[in-house]
Amino acid sequence: MHAQPTKSHLRTNNRNTRITVAPMTKNREYHCEVCGKEISKEEYESYGGLCWECWDDQMTEECEFEEDII
């Protein structure tokens, strides 16, 4: 006999079909919002959802843009 999923693990999709969703764990994975690379929670929080490389690229582009204005 198979155990039934708990109510919190059941969701419906846009067609009202029941699907089973894995429960959230404490070990959530974080990914860079630009390149998709897996990053740590600390990196995600420190760099606004970006990995260090993408954050650095973004800061460099902003600095170069500001230098062109001045």
PDB file of N, H, CA, C and O in Angstrom:
ATOM      1  N   MET A   1       0.839  -1.176   0.000  1.00  0.00           N
ATOM      2  CA  MET A   1       0.000   0.000   0.000  1.00  0.00           C
ATOM      3  C   MET A   1       0.893   1.251   0.000  1.00  0.00           C
ATOM      4  O   MET A   1       1.833   1.343   0.789  1.00  0.00           O
ATOM      5  N   HIS A   2       0.599   2.197  -0.874  1.00  0.00           N
ATOM      6  H   HIS A   2      -0.165   2.122  -1.515  1.00  0.00           H
ATOM      7  CA  HIS A   2       1.378   3.433  -0.976  1.00  0.00           C
ATOM      8  C   HIS A   2       0.805   4.492  -0.052  1.00  0.00           C
ATOM      9  O   HIS A   2      -0.411   4.616   0.096  1.00  0.00           O
ATOM     10  N   ALA A   3       1.688   5.246   0.560  1.00  0.00           N
ATOM     11  H   ALA A   3       2.675   5.146   0.440  1.00  0.00           H
ATOM     12  CA  ALA A   3       1.254   6.350   1.415  1.00  0.00           C
ATOM     13  C   ALA A   3       0.717   7.477   0.559  1.00  0.00           C
ATOM     14  O   ALA A   3       1.299   7.808  -0.474  1.00  0.00           O
ATOM     15  N   GLN A   4      -0.362   8.053   0.971  1.00  0.00           N
ATOM     16  H   GLN A   4      -0.834   7.784   1.810  1.00  0.00           H
ATOM     17  CA  GLN A   4      -0.950   9.175   0.251  1.00  0.00           C
ATOM     18  C   GLN A   4      -0.204  10.451   0.596  1.00  0.00           C
ATOM     19  O   GLN A   4       0.161  10.652   1.755  1.00  0.00           O
ATOM     20  N   PRO A   5       0.029  11.316  -0.379  1.00  0.00           N
ATOM     21  CA  PRO A   5       0.700  12.586  -0.069  1.00  0.00           C
ATOM     22  C   PRO A   5      -0.180  13.423   0.849  1.00  0.00           C
ATOM     23  O   PRO A   5      -1.407  13.344   0.795  1.00  0.00           O
ATOM     24  N   THR A   6       0.454  14.213   1.680  1.00  0.00           N
ATOM     25  H   THR A   6       1.451  14.277   1.724  1.00  0.00           H
ATOM     26  CA  THR A   6      -0.310  15.090   2.563  1.00  0.00           C
ATOM     27  C   THR A   6      -0.925  16.206   1.743  1.00  0.00           C
ATOM     28  O   THR A   6      -0.486  16.488   0.628  1.00  0.00           O
ATOM     29  N   LYS A   7      -1.930  16.829   2.296  1.00  0.00           N
ATOM     30  H   LYS A   7      -2.286  16.600   3.202  1.00  0.00           H
ATOM     31  CA  LYS A   7      -2.632  17.887   1.585  1.00  0.00           C
ATOM     32  C   LYS A   7      -1.691  19.014   1.166  1.00  0.00           C
ATOM     33  O   LYS A   7      -1.877  19.608   0.104  1.00  0.00           O
ATOM     34  N   SER A   8      -0.680  19.315   1.990  1.00  0.00           N
ATOM     35  H   SER A   8      -0.529  18.833   2.852  1.00  0.00           H
ATOM     36  CA  SER A   8       0.240  20.403   1.670  1.00  0.00           C
ATOM     37  C   SER A   8       1.112  20.089   0.455  1.00  0.00           C
ATOM     38  O   SER A   8       1.711  20.991  -0.131  1.00  0.00           O
ATOM     39  N   HIS A   9       1.184  18.810   0.078  1.00  0.00           N
ATOM     40  H   HIS A   9       0.697  18.078   0.554  1.00  0.00           H
ATOM     41  CA  HIS A   9       1.997  18.438  -1.070  1.00  0.00           C
ATOM     42  C   HIS A   9       1.194  18.348  -2.348  1.00  0.00           C
ATOM     43  O   HIS A   9       1.755  18.054  -3.404  1.00  0.00           O
ATOM     44  N   LEU A  10      -0.094  18.589  -2.284  1.00  0.00           N
ATOM     45  H   LEU A  10      -0.550  18.828  -1.427  1.00  0.00           H
ATOM     46  CA  LEU A  10      -0.933  18.524  -3.469  1.00  0.00           C
ATOM     47  C   LEU A  10      -1.202  19.920  -3.993  1.00  0.00           C
ATOM     48  O   LEU A  10      -1.547  20.822  -3.230  1.00  0.00           O
ATOM     49  N   ARG A  11      -1.046  20.094  -5.267  1.00  0.00           N
ATOM     50  H   ARG A  11      -0.765  19.361  -5.887  1.00  0.00           H
ATOM     51  CA  ARG A  11      -1.313  21.381  -5.917  1.00  0.00           C
ATOM     52  C   ARG A  11      -2.130  21.100  -7.183  1.00  0.00           C
ATOM     53  O   ARG A  11      -2.208  19.958  -7.634  1.00  0.00           O
ATOM     54  N   THR A  12      -2.728  22.129  -7.743  1.00  0.00           N
ATOM     55  H   THR A  12      -2.665  23.058  -7.376  1.00  0.00           H
ATOM     56  CA  THR A  12      -3.409  21.977  -9.019  1.00  0.00           C
ATOM     57  C   THR A  12      -2.705  22.851 -10.035  1.00  0.00           C
ATOM     58  O   THR A  12      -2.243  23.945  -9.711  1.00  0.00           O
ATOM     59  N   ASN A  13      -2.623  22.370 -11.260  1.00  0.00           N
ATOM     60  H   ASN A  13      -2.998  21.481 -11.523  1.00  0.00           H
ATOM     61  CA  ASN A  13      -2.033  23.194 -12.308  1.00  0.00           C
ATOM     62  C   ASN A  13      -3.128  24.003 -12.971  1.00  0.00           C
ATOM     63  O   ASN A  13      -4.263  24.004 -12.494  1.00  0.00           O
ATOM     64  N   ASN A  14      -2.820  24.692 -14.059  1.00  0.00           N
ATOM     65  H   ASN A  14      -1.898  24.692 -14.447  1.00  0.00           H
ATOM     66  CA  ASN A  14      -3.799  25.575 -14.688  1.00  0.00           C
ATOM     67  C   ASN A  14      -4.960  24.825 -15.331  1.00  0.00           C
ATOM     68  O   ASN A  14      -5.931  25.452 -15.757  1.00  0.00           O
ATOM     69  N   ARG A  15      -4.884  23.507 -15.411  1.00  0.00           N
ATOM     70  H   ARG A  15      -4.096  22.998 -15.065  1.00  0.00           H
ATOM     71  CA  ARG A  15      -5.987  22.704 -15.953  1.00  0.00           C
ATOM     72  C   ARG A  15      -6.747  21.988 -14.847  1.00  0.00           C
ATOM     73  O   ARG A  15      -7.508  21.060 -15.122  1.00  0.00           O
ATOM     74  N   ASN A  16      -6.553  22.403 -13.605  1.00  0.00           N
ATOM     75  H   ASN A  16      -5.934  23.157 -13.382  1.00  0.00           H
ATOM     76  CA  ASN A  16      -7.171  21.795 -12.426  1.00  0.00           C
ATOM     77  C   ASN A  16      -6.881  20.309 -12.305  1.00  0.00           C
ATOM     78  O   ASN A  16      -7.708  19.553 -11.794  1.00  0.00           O
ATOM     79  N   THR A  17      -5.726  19.891 -12.765  1.00  0.00           N
ATOM     80  H   THR A  17      -5.055  20.505 -13.179  1.00  0.00           H
ATOM     81  CA  THR A  17      -5.274  18.519 -12.609  1.00  0.00           C
ATOM     82  C   THR A  17      -4.403  18.464 -11.368  1.00  0.00           C
ATOM     83  O   THR A  17      -3.522  19.304 -11.187  1.00  0.00           O
ATOM     84  N   ARG A  18      -4.641  17.481 -10.514  1.00  0.00           N
ATOM     85  H   ARG A  18      -5.357  16.798 -10.660  1.00  0.00           H
ATOM     86  CA  ARG A  18      -3.843  17.373  -9.288  1.00  0.00           C
ATOM     87  C   ARG A  18      -2.459  16.858  -9.622  1.00  0.00           C
ATOM     88  O   ARG A  18      -2.299  15.872 -10.342  1.00  0.00           O
ATOM     89  N   ILE A  19      -1.468  17.538  -9.088  1.00  0.00           N
ATOM     90  H   ILE A  19      -1.598  18.339  -8.503  1.00  0.00           H
ATOM     91  CA  ILE A  19      -0.083  17.115  -9.245  1.00  0.00           C
ATOM     92  C   ILE A  19       0.555  17.068  -7.872  1.00  0.00           C
ATOM     93  O   ILE A  19       0.159  17.807  -6.971  1.00  0.00           O
ATOM     94  N   THR A  20       1.531  16.211  -7.710  1.00  0.00           N
ATOM     95  H   THR A  20       1.853  15.610  -8.442  1.00  0.00           H
ATOM     96  CA  THR A  20       2.227  16.104  -6.437  1.00  0.00           C
ATOM     97  C   THR A  20       3.491  16.939  -6.498  1.00  0.00           C
ATOM     98  O   THR A  20       4.263  16.844  -7.451  1.00  0.00           O
ATOM     99  N   VAL A  21       3.698  17.753  -5.486  1.00  0.00           N
ATOM    100  H   VAL A  21       3.070  17.831  -4.712  1.00  0.00           H
ATOM    101  CA  VAL A  21       4.858  18.630  -5.412  1.00  0.00           C
ATOM    102  C   VAL A  21       5.690  18.198  -4.215  1.00  0.00           C
ATOM    103  O   VAL A  21       5.154  17.984  -3.128  1.00  0.00           O
ATOM    104  N   ALA A  22       6.995  18.070  -4.409  1.00  0.00           N
ATOM    105  H   ALA A  22       7.431  18.245  -5.292  1.00  0.00           H
ATOM    106  CA  ALA A  22       7.875  17.696  -3.304  1.00  0.00           C
ATOM    107  C   ALA A  22       7.868  18.791  -2.253  1.00  0.00           C
ATOM    108  O   ALA A  22       7.814  19.971  -2.600  1.00  0.00           O
ATOM    109  N   PRO A  23       7.921  18.437  -0.994  1.00  0.00           N
ATOM    110  CA  PRO A  23       7.933  19.455   0.059  1.00  0.00           C
ATOM    111  C   PRO A  23       9.231  20.257   0.028  1.00  0.00           C
ATOM    112  O   PRO A  23      10.274  19.754  -0.391  1.00  0.00           O
ATOM    113  N   MET A  24       9.155  21.500   0.473  1.00  0.00           N
ATOM    114  H   MET A  24       8.308  21.908   0.813  1.00  0.00           H
ATOM    115  CA  MET A  24      10.353  22.330   0.560  1.00  0.00           C
ATOM    116  C   MET A  24      11.265  21.777   1.646  1.00  0.00           C
ATOM    117  O   MET A  24      10.803  21.299   2.682  1.00  0.00           O
ATOM    118  N   THR A  25      12.535  21.847   1.396  1.00  0.00           N
ATOM    119  H   THR A  25      12.910  22.235   0.554  1.00  0.00           H
ATOM    120  CA  THR A  25      13.504  21.390   2.383  1.00  0.00           C
ATOM    121  C   THR A  25      14.284  22.582   2.893  1.00  0.00           C
ATOM    122  O   THR A  25      14.238  23.665   2.309  1.00  0.00           O
ATOM    123  N   LYS A  26      14.994  22.379   3.979  1.00  0.00           N
ATOM    124  H   LYS A  26      15.031  21.500   4.453  1.00  0.00           H
ATOM    125  CA  LYS A  26      15.828  23.448   4.526  1.00  0.00           C
ATOM    126  C   LYS A  26      17.017  23.727   3.621  1.00  0.00           C
ATOM    127  O   LYS A  26      17.592  24.814   3.679  1.00  0.00           O
ATOM    128  N   ASN A  27      17.394  22.771   2.791  1.00  0.00           N
ATOM    129  H   ASN A  27      16.927  21.888   2.744  1.00  0.00           H
ATOM    130  CA  ASN A  27      18.547  22.920   1.903  1.00  0.00           C
ATOM    131  C   ASN A  27      18.098  23.436   0.539  1.00  0.00           C
ATOM    132  O   ASN A  27      18.351  22.794  -0.480  1.00  0.00           O
ATOM    133  N   ARG A  28      17.451  24.561   0.513  1.00  0.00           N
ATOM    134  H   ARG A  28      17.245  25.083   1.341  1.00  0.00           H
ATOM    135  CA  ARG A  28      16.969  25.145  -0.739  1.00  0.00           C
ATOM    136  C   ARG A  28      18.144  25.500  -1.630  1.00  0.00           C
ATOM    137  O   ARG A  28      19.167  25.996  -1.157  1.00  0.00           O
ATOM    138  N   GLU A  29      17.996  25.246  -2.911  1.00  0.00           N
ATOM    139  H   GLU A  29      17.165  24.843  -3.295  1.00  0.00           H
ATOM    140  CA  GLU A  29      19.041  25.612  -3.863  1.00  0.00           C
ATOM    141  C   GLU A  29      18.782  27.023  -4.360  1.00  0.00           C
ATOM    142  O   GLU A  29      17.640  27.406  -4.612  1.00  0.00           O
ATOM    143  N   TYR A  30      19.846  27.787  -4.498  1.00  0.00           N
ATOM    144  H   TYR A  30      20.775  27.476  -4.293  1.00  0.00           H
ATOM    145  CA  TYR A  30      19.762  29.150  -5.014  1.00  0.00           C
ATOM    146  C   TYR A  30      20.507  29.208  -6.334  1.00  0.00           C
ATOM    147  O   TYR A  30      21.571  28.608  -6.485  1.00  0.00           O
ATOM    148  N   HIS A  31      19.942  29.936  -7.293  1.00  0.00           N
ATOM    149  H   HIS A  31      19.077  30.423  -7.170  1.00  0.00           H
ATOM    150  CA  HIS A  31      20.545  30.047  -8.615  1.00  0.00           C
ATOM    151  C   HIS A  31      20.620  31.508  -9.017  1.00  0.00           C
ATOM    152  O   HIS A  31      19.732  32.303  -8.709  1.00  0.00           O
ATOM    153  N   CYS A  32      21.700  31.847  -9.713  1.00  0.00           N
ATOM    154  H   CYS A  32      22.421  31.202  -9.964  1.00  0.00           H
ATOM    155  CA  CYS A  32      21.875  33.203 -10.237  1.00  0.00           C
ATOM    156  C   CYS A  32      20.734  33.509 -11.197  1.00  0.00           C
ATOM    157  O   CYS A  32      20.396  32.689 -12.050  1.00  0.00           O
ATOM    158  N   GLU A  33      20.149  34.676 -11.057  1.00  0.00           N
ATOM    159  H   GLU A  33      20.424  35.343 -10.364  1.00  0.00           H
ATOM    160  CA  GLU A  33      19.024  35.076 -11.894  1.00  0.00           C
ATOM    161  C   GLU A  33      19.451  35.441 -13.311  1.00  0.00           C
ATOM    162  O   GLU A  33      18.599  35.591 -14.187  1.00  0.00           O
ATOM    163  N   VAL A  34      20.753  35.588 -13.553  1.00  0.00           N
ATOM    164  H   VAL A  34      21.445  35.466 -12.842  1.00  0.00           H
ATOM    165  CA  VAL A  34      21.239  35.919 -14.889  1.00  0.00           C
ATOM    166  C   VAL A  34      21.727  34.675 -15.623  1.00  0.00           C
ATOM    167  O   VAL A  34      21.263  34.378 -16.724  1.00  0.00           O
ATOM    168  N   CYS A  35      22.664  33.948 -15.014  1.00  0.00           N
ATOM    169  H   CYS A  35      23.041  34.190 -14.120  1.00  0.00           H
ATOM    170  CA  CYS A  35      23.281  32.813 -15.715  1.00  0.00           C
ATOM    171  C   CYS A  35      22.766  31.448 -15.269  1.00  0.00           C
ATOM    172  O   CYS A  35      23.017  30.449 -15.943  1.00  0.00           O
ATOM    173  N   GLY A  36      22.050  31.388 -14.147  1.00  0.00           N
ATOM    174  H   GLY A  36      21.846  32.199 -13.600  1.00  0.00           H
ATOM    175  CA  GLY A  36      21.490  30.132 -13.680  1.00  0.00           C
ATOM    176  C   GLY A  36      22.427  29.262 -12.858  1.00  0.00           C
ATOM    177  O   GLY A  36      22.047  28.171 -12.433  1.00  0.00           O
ATOM    178  N   LYS A  37      23.637  29.730 -12.631  1.00  0.00           N
ATOM    179  H   LYS A  37      23.946  30.616 -12.976  1.00  0.00           H
ATOM    180  CA  LYS A  37      24.613  28.967 -11.848  1.00  0.00           C
ATOM    181  C   LYS A  37      24.112  28.785 -10.413  1.00  0.00           C
ATOM    182  O   LYS A  37      23.548  29.710  -9.829  1.00  0.00           O
ATOM    183  N   GLU A  38      24.320  27.583  -9.842  1.00  0.00           N
ATOM    184  H   GLU A  38      24.779  26.832 -10.316  1.00  0.00           H
ATOM    185  CA  GLU A  38      23.937  27.359  -8.448  1.00  0.00           C
ATOM    186  C   GLU A  38      24.888  28.132  -7.548  1.00  0.00           C
ATOM    187  O   GLU A  38      26.107  28.050  -7.698  1.00  0.00           O
ATOM    188  N   ILE A  39      24.316  28.886  -6.606  1.00  0.00           N
ATOM    189  H   ILE A  39      23.325  28.952  -6.484  1.00  0.00           H
ATOM    190  CA  ILE A  39      25.105  29.705  -5.693  1.00  0.00           C
ATOM    191  C   ILE A  39      24.630  29.478  -4.266  1.00  0.00           C
ATOM    192  O   ILE A  39      23.560  28.912  -4.042  1.00  0.00           O
ATOM    193  N   SER A  40      25.424  29.920  -3.308  1.00  0.00           N
ATOM    194  H   SER A  40      26.293  30.380  -3.489  1.00  0.00           H
ATOM    195  CA  SER A  40      25.059  29.771  -1.896  1.00  0.00           C
ATOM    196  C   SER A  40      23.985  30.794  -1.529  1.00  0.00           C
ATOM    197  O   SER A  40      23.777  31.780  -2.235  1.00  0.00           O
ATOM    198  N   LYS A  41      23.315  30.537  -0.416  1.00  0.00           N
ATOM    199  H   LYS A  41      23.484  29.736   0.158  1.00  0.00           H
ATOM    200  CA  LYS A  41      22.308  31.469   0.088  1.00  0.00           C
ATOM    201  C   LYS A  41      22.948  32.815   0.399  1.00  0.00           C
ATOM    202  O   LYS A  41      22.364  33.864   0.126  1.00  0.00           O
ATOM    203  N   GLU A  42      24.145  32.783   0.969  1.00  0.00           N
ATOM    204  H   GLU A  42      24.619  31.931   1.191  1.00  0.00           H
ATOM    205  CA  GLU A  42      24.839  34.014   1.321  1.00  0.00           C
ATOM    206  C   GLU A  42      25.146  34.846   0.074  1.00  0.00           C
ATOM    207  O   GLU A  42      24.963  36.063   0.070  1.00  0.00           O
ATOM    208  N   GLU A  43      25.616  34.178  -0.982  1.00  0.00           N
ATOM    209  H   GLU A  43      25.765  33.189  -0.979  1.00  0.00           H
ATOM    210  CA  GLU A  43      25.916  34.877  -2.230  1.00  0.00           C
ATOM    211  C   GLU A  43      24.629  35.436  -2.832  1.00  0.00           C
ATOM    212  O   GLU A  43      24.611  36.565  -3.323  1.00  0.00           O
ATOM    213  N   TYR A  44      23.560  34.651  -2.795  1.00  0.00           N
ATOM    214  H   TYR A  44      23.575  33.735  -2.396  1.00  0.00           H
ATOM    215  CA  TYR A  44      22.269  35.091  -3.332  1.00  0.00           C
ATOM    216  C   TYR A  44      21.792  36.352  -2.608  1.00  0.00           C
ATOM    217  O   TYR A  44      21.332  37.303  -3.239  1.00  0.00           O
ATOM    218  N   GLU A  45      21.905  36.349  -1.294  1.00  0.00           N
ATOM    219  H   GLU A  45      22.279  35.576  -0.781  1.00  0.00           H
ATOM    220  CA  GLU A  45      21.457  37.500  -0.511  1.00  0.00           C
ATOM    221  C   GLU A  45      22.398  38.695  -0.632  1.00  0.00           C
ATOM    222  O   GLU A  45      21.942  39.839  -0.658  1.00  0.00           O
ATOM    223  N   SER A  46      23.703  38.447  -0.707  1.00  0.00           N
ATOM    224  H   SER A  46      24.074  37.518  -0.687  1.00  0.00           H
ATOM    225  CA  SER A  46      24.682  39.536  -0.771  1.00  0.00           C
ATOM    226  C   SER A  46      24.671  40.278  -2.096  1.00  0.00           C
ATOM    227  O   SER A  46      24.869  41.492  -2.135  1.00  0.00           O
ATOM    228  N   TYR A  47      24.440  39.553  -3.176  1.00  0.00           N
ATOM    229  H   TYR A  47      24.279  38.567  -3.145  1.00  0.00           H
ATOM    230  CA  TYR A  47      24.532  40.145  -4.511  1.00  0.00           C
ATOM    231  C   TYR A  47      23.180  40.254  -5.198  1.00  0.00           C
ATOM    232  O   TYR A  47      23.112  40.294  -6.426  1.00  0.00           O
ATOM    233  N   GLY A  48      22.114  40.301  -4.427  1.00  0.00           N
ATOM    234  H   GLY A  48      22.170  40.268  -3.429  1.00  0.00           H
ATOM    235  CA  GLY A  48      20.791  40.551  -4.993  1.00  0.00           C
ATOM    236  C   GLY A  48      20.315  39.501  -5.970  1.00  0.00           C
ATOM    237  O   GLY A  48      19.714  39.832  -6.993  1.00  0.00           O
ATOM    238  N   GLY A  49      20.575  38.230  -5.670  1.00  0.00           N
ATOM    239  H   GLY A  49      21.063  37.961  -4.839  1.00  0.00           H
ATOM    240  CA  GLY A  49      20.112  37.146  -6.528  1.00  0.00           C
ATOM    241  C   GLY A  49      21.056  36.790  -7.648  1.00  0.00           C
ATOM    242  O   GLY A  49      20.713  35.981  -8.510  1.00  0.00           O
ATOM    243  N   LEU A  50      22.252  37.383  -7.657  1.00  0.00           N
ATOM    244  H   LEU A  50      22.531  38.040  -6.957  1.00  0.00           H
ATOM    245  CA  LEU A  50      23.236  37.124  -8.706  1.00  0.00           C
ATOM    246  C   LEU A  50      24.449  36.406  -8.142  1.00  0.00           C
ATOM    247  O   LEU A  50      24.746  36.520  -6.953  1.00  0.00           O
ATOM    248  N   CYS A  51      25.154  35.664  -8.995  1.00  0.00           N
ATOM    249  H   CYS A  51      24.912  35.572  -9.961  1.00  0.00           H
ATOM    250  CA  CYS A  51      26.449  35.129  -8.590  1.00  0.00           C
ATOM    251  C   CYS A  51      27.445  36.289  -8.608  1.00  0.00           C
ATOM    252  O   CYS A  51      27.162  37.344  -9.175  1.00  0.00           O
ATOM    253  N   TRP A  52      28.602  36.093  -7.994  1.00  0.00           N
ATOM    254  H   TRP A  52      28.832  35.236  -7.534  1.00  0.00           H
ATOM    255  CA  TRP A  52      29.572  37.182  -7.926  1.00  0.00           C
ATOM    256  C   TRP A  52      29.981  37.650  -9.316  1.00  0.00           C
ATOM    257  O   TRP A  52      30.113  38.852  -9.545  1.00  0.00           O
ATOM    258  N   GLU A  53      30.182  36.722 -10.246  1.00  0.00           N
ATOM    259  H   GLU A  53      30.075  35.745 -10.060  1.00  0.00           H
ATOM    260  CA  GLU A  53      30.647  37.092 -11.586  1.00  0.00           C
ATOM    261  C   GLU A  53      29.626  37.979 -12.305  1.00  0.00           C
ATOM    262  O   GLU A  53      29.996  38.987 -12.906  1.00  0.00           O
ATOM    263  N   CYS A  54      28.339  37.605 -12.244  1.00  0.00           N
ATOM    264  H   CYS A  54      28.038  36.786 -11.756  1.00  0.00           H
ATOM    265  CA  CYS A  54      27.309  38.413 -12.912  1.00  0.00           C
ATOM    266  C   CYS A  54      27.126  39.754 -12.207  1.00  0.00           C
ATOM    267  O   CYS A  54      26.908  40.774 -12.861  1.00  0.00           O
ATOM    268  N   TRP A  55      27.215  39.759 -10.878  1.00  0.00           N
ATOM    269  H   TRP A  55      27.393  38.930 -10.346  1.00  0.00           H
ATOM    270  CA  TRP A  55      27.114  41.003 -10.128  1.00  0.00           C
ATOM    271  C   TRP A  55      28.256  41.937 -10.507  1.00  0.00           C
ATOM    272  O   TRP A  55      28.041  43.130 -10.720  1.00  0.00           O
ATOM    273  N   ASP A  56      29.480  41.393 -10.592  1.00  0.00           N
ATOM    274  H   ASP A  56      29.655  40.424 -10.419  1.00  0.00           H
ATOM    275  CA  ASP A  56      30.647  42.183 -10.963  1.00  0.00           C
ATOM    276  C   ASP A  56      30.500  42.742 -12.375  1.00  0.00           C
ATOM    277  O   ASP A  56      30.819  43.905 -12.622  1.00  0.00           O
ATOM    278  N   ASP A  57      30.019  41.920 -13.297  1.00  0.00           N
ATOM    279  H   ASP A  57      29.759  40.975 -13.097  1.00  0.00           H
ATOM    280  CA  ASP A  57      29.789  42.389 -14.670  1.00  0.00           C
ATOM    281  C   ASP A  57      28.783  43.536 -14.683  1.00  0.00           C
ATOM    282  O   ASP A  57      28.974  44.527 -15.389  1.00  0.00           O
ATOM    283  N   GLN A  58      27.717  43.400 -13.906  1.00  0.00           N
ATOM    284  H   GLN A  58      27.562  42.595 -13.333  1.00  0.00           H
ATOM    285  CA  GLN A  58      26.694  44.433 -13.853  1.00  0.00           C
ATOM    286  C   GLN A  58      27.259  45.730 -13.275  1.00  0.00           C
ATOM    287  O   GLN A  58      26.966  46.810 -13.787  1.00  0.00           O
ATOM    288  N   MET A  59      28.063  45.635 -12.218  1.00  0.00           N
ATOM    289  H   MET A  59      28.301  44.758 -11.803  1.00  0.00           H
ATOM    290  CA  MET A  59      28.669  46.832 -11.615  1.00  0.00           C
ATOM    291  C   MET A  59      29.646  47.497 -12.580  1.00  0.00           C
ATOM    292  O   MET A  59      29.698  48.724 -12.667  1.00  0.00           O
ATOM    293  N   THR A  60      30.419  46.688 -13.305  1.00  0.00           N
ATOM    294  H   THR A  60      30.376  45.692 -13.234  1.00  0.00           H
ATOM    295  CA  THR A  60      31.369  47.221 -14.280  1.00  0.00           C
ATOM    296  C   THR A  60      30.632  47.977 -15.378  1.00  0.00           C
ATOM    297  O   THR A  60      31.047  49.068 -15.768  1.00  0.00           O
ATOM    298  N   GLU A  61      29.531  47.397 -15.883  1.00  0.00           N
ATOM    299  H   GLU A  61      29.193  46.511 -15.566  1.00  0.00           H
ATOM    300  CA  GLU A  61      28.749  48.062 -16.927  1.00  0.00           C
ATOM    301  C   GLU A  61      28.170  49.378 -16.424  1.00  0.00           C
ATOM    302  O   GLU A  61      28.170  50.372 -17.151  1.00  0.00           O
ATOM    303  N   GLU A  62      27.676  49.396 -15.186  1.00  0.00           N
ATOM    304  H   GLU A  62      27.675  48.589 -14.595  1.00  0.00           H
ATOM    305  CA  GLU A  62      27.120  50.634 -14.627  1.00  0.00           C
ATOM    306  C   GLU A  62      28.193  51.694 -14.467  1.00  0.00           C
ATOM    307  O   GLU A  62      27.939  52.867 -14.740  1.00  0.00           O
ATOM    308  N   CYS A  63      29.395  51.308 -14.028  1.00  0.00           N
ATOM    309  H   CYS A  63      29.601  50.355 -13.806  1.00  0.00           H
ATOM    310  CA  CYS A  63      30.495  52.263 -13.872  1.00  0.00           C
ATOM    311  C   CYS A  63      30.918  52.829 -15.221  1.00  0.00           C
ATOM    312  O   CYS A  63      31.159  54.030 -15.345  1.00  0.00           O
ATOM    313  N   GLU A  64      31.010  51.967 -16.233  1.00  0.00           N
ATOM    314  H   GLU A  64      30.814  50.992 -16.133  1.00  0.00           H
ATOM    315  CA  GLU A  64      31.389  52.441 -17.565  1.00  0.00           C
ATOM    316  C   GLU A  64      30.340  53.364 -18.128  1.00  0.00           C
ATOM    317  O   GLU A  64      30.677  54.340 -18.798  1.00  0.00           O
ATOM    318  N   PHE A  65      29.061  53.081 -17.872  1.00  0.00           N
ATOM    319  H   PHE A  65      28.788  52.289 -17.327  1.00  0.00           H
ATOM    320  CA  PHE A  65      27.980  53.943 -18.336  1.00  0.00           C
ATOM    321  C   PHE A  65      28.048  55.297 -17.661  1.00  0.00           C
ATOM    322  O   PHE A  65      27.872  56.321 -18.322  1.00  0.00           O
ATOM    323  N   GLU A  66      28.298  55.329 -16.362  1.00  0.00           N
ATOM    324  H   GLU A  66      28.442  54.497 -15.825  1.00  0.00           H
ATOM    325  CA  GLU A  66      28.389  56.579 -15.616  1.00  0.00           C
ATOM    326  C   GLU A  66      29.582  57.410 -16.066  1.00  0.00           C
ATOM    327  O   GLU A  66      29.491  58.637 -16.105  1.00  0.00           O
ATOM    328  N   GLU A  67      30.707  56.766 -16.409  1.00  0.00           N
ATOM    329  H   GLU A  67      30.781  55.769 -16.377  1.00  0.00           H
ATOM    330  CA  GLU A  67      31.882  57.490 -16.883  1.00  0.00           C
ATOM    331  C   GLU A  67      31.608  58.173 -18.203  1.00  0.00           C
ATOM    332  O   GLU A  67      32.140  59.255 -18.453  1.00  0.00           O
ATOM    333  N   ASP A  68      30.781  57.567 -19.067  1.00  0.00           N
ATOM    334  H   ASP A  68      30.349  56.688 -18.864  1.00  0.00           H
ATOM    335  CA  ASP A  68      30.424  58.174 -20.345  1.00  0.00           C
ATOM    336  C   ASP A  68      29.565  59.405 -20.172  1.00  0.00           C
ATOM    337  O   ASP A  68      29.581  60.300 -21.017  1.00  0.00           O
ATOM    338  N   ILE A  69      28.804  59.462 -19.072  1.00  0.00           N
ATOM    339  H   ILE A  69      28.790  58.735 -18.385  1.00  0.00           H
ATOM    340  CA  ILE A  69      27.926  60.608 -18.818  1.00  0.00           C
ATOM    341  C   ILE A  69      28.722  61.797 -18.330  1.00  0.00           C
ATOM    342  O   ILE A  69      28.419  62.934 -18.692  1.00  0.00           O
ATOM    343  N   ILE A  70      29.731  61.559 -17.519  1.00  0.00           N
ATOM    344  H   ILE A  70      29.978  60.635 -17.225  1.00  0.00           H
ATOM    345  CA  ILE A  70      30.496  62.635 -16.876  1.00  0.00           C
ATOM    346  C   ILE A  70      31.449  63.296 -17.860  1.00  0.00           C
ATOM    347  O   ILE A  70      32.172  64.222 -17.493  1.00  0.00           O
TER     348      ILE A  70
END
